Amino acid sequence: MSPERGLTEIFDVHREPVVQDPVLVVCLEGWVDAGLGATTARIVNGVTTELTWPRTVVRQGRDAEGRDILFLVGPEPDFHWRAFTDAVVGLARSWRVRLVVGLGAFPAPAPHTRPIRLAATAPSESSYLIERVGIVQGELEVPAGVMAALEVAFGQAGTPAVSLWARVPHYVAGMPFPEASAVLVEGLAGIAGLTLDSTALRRAADSSRRQVDELIAGSSEHEAMVRKLEESIDASEGNPMGVEEVPTGDEIAAELERFLRGEEQ
């Protein structure tokens, strides 16, 4: 899908996929990590030599049992959301998509010493899917991403849709944390009836957790922070998003900055 094209030509179809009852997996950069969704420029000696426009594309794959999967990946659009959602819903209907699953992660007041949990969001028409993953207790107001618009659009179109969100410790949100990826893959497999292997991600997660353990152990302040988070999460495990305890953006940024300073010591 090209950002420079008009609304009547919002996408190009290079090859029609041959699929049977596919699952559409949506993984868009933007709401969770806005920096990944920006256009990038290559500068050499102060001279702009090349400009790269990121593109949103649909890729095709299969699980271990040969079930068809379509992946919508790339940057989240900054505008023309109605045209974008109309286009995605139209393509999904033409490919007879049986289920749409969005994947994402958010920083939360959770310790890395506890398992990553998933929370789910869905349009009212697909609310039954939320119960298979986790229910967000209370009311949470956040900046809307395009997946929210897609959920509503798919709900109106009669296509089941759900988004899976991994709860990532806020102090490691700025670095790779493969356990979140493993949990999302396993959640996708469970809710979509797919056979997916997360073994490699689990091995990477073990290594990543040991690295964080070492960093935390070098600071009494960080150890105290983790203990406090453990106590809090153990007392309120029924709230997967920590609705009543989510720190402000400034607090998260300050804590992450302190953590990174500790890493460099």
C-alpha positions in Angstrom: 0.0 0.0 0.0 1.6 3.3 -1.1 1.2 6.5 0.9 1.7 8.6 -2.2 -1.3 7.2 -4.2 -4.8 8.6 -4.2 -7.7 7.3 -2.2 -9.1 5.5 -5.2 -5.8 3.7 -5.7 -4.7 3.0 -2.1 -3.2 -0.4 -2.8 -1.6 -2.5 -5.6 -2.3 -6.2 -6.0 0.9 -7.8 -7.4 -0.3 -11.4 -7.0 -3.6 -12.8 -5.8 -3.0 -15.3 -3.0 -4.4 -18.8 -3.4 -5.7 -19.5 0.1 -8.4 -21.4 1.9 -10.1 -19.9 5.0 -7.0 -17.9 5.9 -6.3 -16.1 9.2 -5.2 -12.4 8.7 -2.6 -11.4 11.2 -2.1 -7.6 11.6 1.3 -6.4 12.9 1.6 -2.6 12.2 4.3 -0.3 13.6 3.2 3.0 15.0 1.0 3.0 18.1 3.3 1.0 20.2 6.6 2.3 18.8 6.0 5.4 16.7 9.7 5.6 15.7 9.5 2.5 13.6 6.7 3.9 11.5 8.5 7.0 10.3 10.0 7.5 6.9 13.8 7.3 6.9 16.4 9.3 5.1 20.0 8.3 4.3 22.5 11.2 4.8 26.1 11.1 3.7 28.4 14.0 4.7 25.4 16.2 5.4 23.8 15.5 1.9 20.5 13.7 1.7 21.2 11.0 -0.9 18.2 8.6 -0.6 14.7 8.7 0.8 13.0 5.5 1.8 9.2 5.4 2.0 8.0 2.5 4.1 5.2 0.4 2.7 2.5 -1.7 4.2 2.3 -5.1 2.5 0.4 -8.4 2.8 2.5 -11.5 2.9 1.4 -15.1 2.7 2.5 -18.1 4.8 1.3 -21.4 6.3 1.5 -23.0 9.7 3.1 -26.4 10.4 -0.2 -28.1 9.3 -0.4 -26.2 6.1 -3.2 -23.8 7.2 -3.1 -20.5 5.3 -2.0 -17.3 7.1 -1.9 -13.8 5.7 0.3 -11.1 7.4 -0.5 -7.4 7.1 2.8 -5.8 8.1 4.5 -2.4 7.8 4.0 1.1 9.2 0.6 2.3 10.5 -0.9 5.0 8.2 -0.8 8.5 9.6 -4.0 9.6 7.9 -6.8 8.3 5.5 -7.8 5.7 8.1 -11.3 5.3 6.6 -9.8 4.5 3.2 -7.2 2.2 4.7 -9.7 0.2 6.8 -12.1 0.0 3.8 -9.3 -1.3 1.7 -8.2 -3.9 4.2 -11.7 -5.1 4.9 -12.4 -5.4 1.2 -9.3 -7.4 0.6 -10.0 -9.7 3.6 -13.6 -10.3 2.4 -12.3 -11.1 -1.2 -9.9 -13.6 0.3 -12.5 -15.1 2.6 -10.6 -14.5 5.8 -12.1 -16.5 8.6 -10.5 -14.5 11.5 -8.4 -11.3 12.0 -5.9 -11.2 14.8 -3.9 -8.1 15.6 -0.7 -8.3 17.6 0.8 -5.6 19.8 2.6 -4.9 23.1 2.4 -2.1 25.6 4.6 -1.0 28.6 3.0 -2.0 31.9 3.9 -1.9 35.6 4.9 -5.5 35.6 8.2 -7.2 36.6 10.3 -9.3 34.2 10.3 -12.0 36.8 6.7 -12.9 36.2 5.2 -14.5 33.1 4.2 -12.1 30.3 0.4 -12.0 30.1 -1.9 -11.2 27.2 -4.9 -9.0 27.2 -7.4 -8.8 24.4 -9.6 -6.2 22.7 -12.3 -6.8 20.2 -15.4 -5.2 18.7 -18.7 -6.0 20.3 -19.5 -8.5 17.6 -16.4 -10.5 18.5 -16.6 -10.0 22.3 -16.7 -13.8 22.8 -13.1 -14.0 21.7 -11.9 -11.8 24.5 -12.9 -14.4 27.1 -10.4 -16.8 25.6 -7.5 -14.5 26.3 -8.2 -12.0 29.1 -10.6 -9.3 30.1 -9.5 -5.7 30.8 -11.1 -4.7 34.1 -12.2 -1.0 34.5 -11.9 1.7 31.9 -8.8 2.6 30.0 -8.4 5.6 27.7 -5.4 5.4 25.3 -4.5 7.0 22.0 -6.3 5.0 19.3 -4.3 3.0 16.8 -5.5 2.0 13.4 -6.1 -1.6 14.8 -9.0 -0.1 16.8 -10.5 1.2 13.6 -9.9 -2.1 11.9 -11.7 -3.9 14.7 -14.8 -1.7 14.4 -14.8 -2.1 10.6 -14.4 -5.9 10.7 -17.1 -6.1 13.3 -19.5 -4.1 11.0 -18.5 -6.4 8.1 -19.2 -9.6 10.1 -15.7 -10.9 10.2 -14.5 -12.1 13.6 -11.6 -9.9 14.9 -9.5 -9.7 18.0 -6.3 -8.0 19.1 -3.8 -9.6 21.4 -1.6 -7.3 23.6 1.5 -8.5 25.5 2.1 -6.8 28.8 5.8 -5.8 28.7 7.7 -4.5 31.8 7.9 -0.8 31.3 11.6 -0.6 32.2 12.6 -2.9 29.3 10.1 -1.5 26.8 12.9 0.2 24.8 14.8 -2.9 24.1 14.1 -6.4 22.5 12.1 -8.6 24.9 11.6 -11.9 23.1 9.3 -13.4 25.7 6.6 -11.0 24.6 7.0 -12.2 21.0 6.8 -15.8 22.2 3.6 -15.2 24.2 2.0 -13.4 21.2 2.9 -16.3 18.8 1.4 -18.8 21.3 -1.6 -16.7 21.8 -2.2 -16.4 18.1 -1.8 -20.2 17.8 -4.4 -20.8 20.5 -7.0 -18.4 19.4 -6.7 -19.1 15.7 -6.2 -22.9 15.9 -2.8 -22.8 14.3 0.3 -24.8 14.9 3.2 -22.4 15.4 6.6 -23.1 16.9 7.9 -20.6 19.6 10.8 -22.7 20.7 13.5 -20.3 19.3 11.8 -17.3 20.8 11.6 -19.1 24.2 15.3 -19.8 24.1 16.0 -16.1 23.3 13.6 -15.1 26.1 15.6 -17.1 28.6 18.8 -15.4 27.6 17.2 -12.0 27.6 15.8 -12.5 31.1 19.2 -13.6 32.5 20.7 -10.4 31.0 18.0 -8.3 32.7 18.6 -10.2 36.0 22.3 -9.2 35.8 21.5 -5.6 35.2 19.0 -5.4 38.0 21.3 -7.2 40.4 23.8 -4.4 40.0 21.5 -1.8 41.5 19.8 -1.9 44.9 17.3 0.7 43.6 16.4 -1.5 40.6 16.0 -4.5 42.9 13.7 -2.6 45.1 11.6 -1.5 42.1 11.3 -5.1 40.9 10.2 -6.3 44.3 7.6 -3.6 44.5 6.3 -4.5 41.1 6.2 -8.2 42.1 4.1 -7.4 45.2 1.8 -5.2 43.2 1.2 -7.7 40.3 0.8 -10.6 42.6 -1.9 -8.7 44.5 -3.8 -7.7 41.3 -3.1 -10.4 38.8 -6.7 -10.3 37.6 -6.1 -7.0 35.9 -3.9 -7.8 32.8 -3.4 -4.2 31.8 -2.9 -2.8 35.3 -5.6 -0.2 34.5 -5.5 1.3 38.0 -1.7 1.4 38.3 -0.4 2.4 34.9 2.3 5.1 35.4 2.3 8.3 33.3 4.4 8.5 30.2 6.8 10.8 32.0 7.2 8.3 34.8 7.8 5.4 32.4 10.4 7.5 30.5 12.2 8.5 33.7 12.3 5.0 35.0 13.6 3.6 31.7 16.2 6.3 31.6 17.4 5.4 35.1 17.4 1.7 34.1 19.5 2.4 31.0 22.0 4.5 33.1 22.3 1.6 35.4 23.0 -0.7 32.4 25.9 1.5 31.3 27.5 1.5 34.8 
